[in-house]
Structures are given as C-alpha cells and as structure tokens.
Amino acid sequence: MDYYLFTARSITHAQQMAQVLERSGVYIKIRRVSPGMTKNGCGYTLQVASRQYRRAAEVLREAGIRPVKVFHVVNGQRQEVAQ
C-alpha cells in the first residue's frame, strides 16, 4: 500500500488543510506525527491516497496552504517529496 503524508505544524494547520481537501472531495486521515518525521517531535500528518495526491497538492496550492513537508510512503518506507 502506498500513500502520501502532508505534515502540519499544529492541529489547527492540519484542520485547515483537512477542511479544504474534504470540501474538494479528497478523503484524508489526520494522524499524529510518527517519531523521526520532525525535529521537534510534535505535529500532525494528513494521509492522502496516492491516486488523490496530485489533486490534493493542487487544491492546497490554490488555497494558499502549504504543508510543512510531504512524504511518499511505499511498503512502510518514507521518502520526502520536493514541493
């Protein structure tokens, strides 16, 4: 299974991204950041299905909301995606 993780600096940032994406028909899951994904160890991620990644990135860009980082996860292995 592969998917993308959009990282957020706070729950408020994650909720803003989630609202914009859900209004556009992009299904997401909000999760706490796993260890090692951020320097300070706090934050949240939005999990987006691979098939919806391009649409999600476009919707956020149009809304002027940027994730802190984006990761592509394939078979449990994370790789940062250039934004």
N, C-alpha and C positions, 0 to 999 in steps of 0.2 A: 504494500500500500504506500502510495506517495501523496504528499500534500505540502502546502506552504504554511509557514508561520510568519505572521506580521507581528513584530514586537511593539509594545506600547510602554511608555514611561510610567503610566499610572492607570488606575482603574477608570478614571474619567476619560483619559485619552482612548483607552480600549473601548469604552462605551460609545464615544463619539464615532469611532471607526465602525463599530458594530451597527449603530443606527443607520449610518449612511449606506453601508453594504446591504443590510437587511431590506431597506427601502428599495434598493435596486435589484432585489431578488437573489442576492448572493448569500447562501447559507454559511454561517460561521459557528465556531465553538470558542468561547473565551476560556482561557486557562491561565493559571499562574505560570510564571517563567520557570523552566527547569534549571537546576544548578548548572553554572558554567556558561549560560547564554548571555548574561550581562555582567558588567564589572561590579555593580553594587548588589547584585543578587535579588533585587526587587523588580517588579513589573509584571506585565501580563502579555499573553500572546493571543492572537486570533488565528485559529486553524481554518484554512481555506482549502477546499478540494482542488487538486491540480487542474481539473477541467474548468474551474472558475477563476484561476489565478489572473489571467490577462484582464478579464472583466473587473475583478476586484481592484487591481492596481490602477486601472483606468478610472474607475469610479472615485477612488480615494484621491487621485491626482486632480481630477476635475473639481472635487470638493475642497481642495487645498489642505488636505490632511495627510501627513506623511508618517508612515510607521518609522520607528527608530531604526530597525533592521528588518530584513526579510530573509528567511531561511527556507530552502527546499529540503524536504525530508524524504529519503528513499530508503526503505528497508531499515529504518531506525538511524540512518546516518544523515547528519545535518551538514548542509553546505550553504554558506552565505551567498545571497544573490545580490548582484550590483543593482542599485536603483537608478 
